[in-house]
């Protein structure tokens, strides 16, 4: 199998989320994320950001849920 090199293919835009207020949250707090509930790529980026923060800051835990047309992040622990 030969891999063909292609020229002039534009690089896709990177998914960028703004700074999220994890550090200021207490248990039971939530915020609406700037992510539409129809954009799977942005939802995945949001979930990855939450997972990364949880791993770096145990025992904090968060939940990402759909809230109408947006996504909401809750601090649960």
C-alpha positions as CSV (number, residue, x, y, z in Angstrom):
1,X,0.0,0.0,0.0
2,X,1.3,3.4,-1.0
3,X,0.4,6.6,0.8
4,X,-0.2,9.5,-1.5
5,X,0.9,13.0,-0.5
6,X,-1.6,15.7,-1.2
7,X,-0.9,19.4,-1.6
8,X,-3.1,22.4,-0.9
9,X,-5.6,20.7,1.5
10,X,-6.6,23.2,4.1
11,X,-6.1,22.2,7.8
12,X,-9.5,22.0,9.7
13,X,-10.1,24.6,12.4
14,X,-9.2,23.5,15.9
15,X,-11.9,23.2,18.5
16,X,-11.3,25.9,21.1
17,X,-13.4,26.3,24.2
18,X,-13.0,29.3,26.5
19,X,-11.7,29.1,30.0
20,X,-14.3,27.2,32.1
21,X,-15.0,28.1,35.8
22,X,-14.1,24.7,37.4
23,X,-12.0,26.1,40.2
24,X,-14.7,28.5,41.4
25,X,-17.4,25.8,41.6
26,X,-18.8,24.2,44.7
27,X,-20.7,21.0,45.0
28,X,-24.2,21.5,43.4
29,X,-23.1,24.5,41.2
30,X,-23.5,24.4,37.5
31,X,-23.0,26.5,34.4
32,X,-24.2,26.5,30.8
33,X,-21.3,25.6,28.5
34,X,-20.9,27.6,25.3
35,X,-21.6,24.4,23.3
36,X,-24.8,23.7,21.3
37,X,-26.3,20.4,22.0
38,X,-26.2,19.6,18.3
39,X,-22.4,19.9,17.8
40,X,-20.9,16.5,18.6
41,X,-17.4,17.7,18.1
42,X,-17.7,20.5,20.6
43,X,-19.5,18.3,23.1
44,X,-16.7,15.8,22.9
45,X,-14.1,18.6,23.4
46,X,-16.1,19.7,26.5
47,X,-16.2,16.2,27.9
48,X,-12.5,15.8,27.4
49,X,-11.8,19.1,29.1
50,X,-14.0,18.0,32.1
51,X,-12.3,14.6,32.2
52,X,-8.8,16.1,32.1
53,X,-9.7,18.6,35.0
54,X,-11.1,15.7,37.1
55,X,-7.9,13.6,36.7
56,X,-5.7,16.6,37.7
57,X,-7.9,17.6,40.6
58,X,-9.2,14.6,42.5
59,X,-11.7,14.0,44.2
60,X,-13.7,16.6,42.2
61,X,-16.3,15.1,39.9
62,X,-18.4,16.8,37.2
63,X,-21.4,15.7,35.0
64,X,-22.1,17.1,31.5
65,X,-25.8,16.9,30.5
66,X,-27.9,18.4,27.8
67,X,-30.0,21.3,28.9
68,X,-32.4,22.3,26.1
69,X,-30.3,23.6,23.2
70,X,-27.1,23.8,25.3
71,X,-24.9,21.7,27.5
72,X,-24.7,22.1,31.3
73,X,-21.8,21.1,33.6
74,X,-22.6,20.2,37.2
75,X,-20.1,19.7,40.0
76,X,-21.3,16.6,41.8
77,X,-18.4,15.9,44.2
